């Protein structure tokens, strides 16, 4: 069965719909995998803002405010339906592309137990000074990819390292000190709390 994202969000509560819409708007903005018109995203963002304001106004319980909120909700539902269909068409079942969109997967891969040690972990200098680009092999069942980094010498307690997460397998890390040696590791995060970390990679920041 080809992986897809949900196209109907009518059963979501107002707050859930708002959150999902905000995630989708963020996921589609400057998305290298999915092509959307800037005018379409601008209108989507405006509709999300209108829904957010309408939800706040409807808290006083007035019938007019509730009616306005419901109207804004329908507009955002239409946006979500149309854009999610576009995502499914362009992703063609690619989990990484689907996850990058910010929409909800129709059926998330089920991870049974702790996910394995990551494979294909690489770190290279970024295009800008003080920047590194991390990548790792994708893996079914991953909810987020966890990238850890710290200045060398690295402490064994990884909870003291800096953590940045990504819904896709690549991540740029900015704001590092040029000339400093950094150590990095990564981990797949699924439904379980326990993580299996990659071997460390040390690299001087340019």
Buried (B, 14 or more C-beta within 10 A) or exposed (E): EEBBBBBEBEEBEBEEBBEBBBBBBEBBEEBEBBEBEEEBBEEBBEBBEBBBEBBEBBEEEEEEBBEBBEEBBEBBBEBBBEBBEBBBEBBEEBBBBBBBBBBBBBEBBEBEEBBEBBEEBBBEBBEEEBBBBBBBEBBEBBBBBBBBBBBEEBEEEBEEBBEBEBBBBBBBBEEBEEEEEBBBBBBBBBBBEEBEBBEBBEBEBB
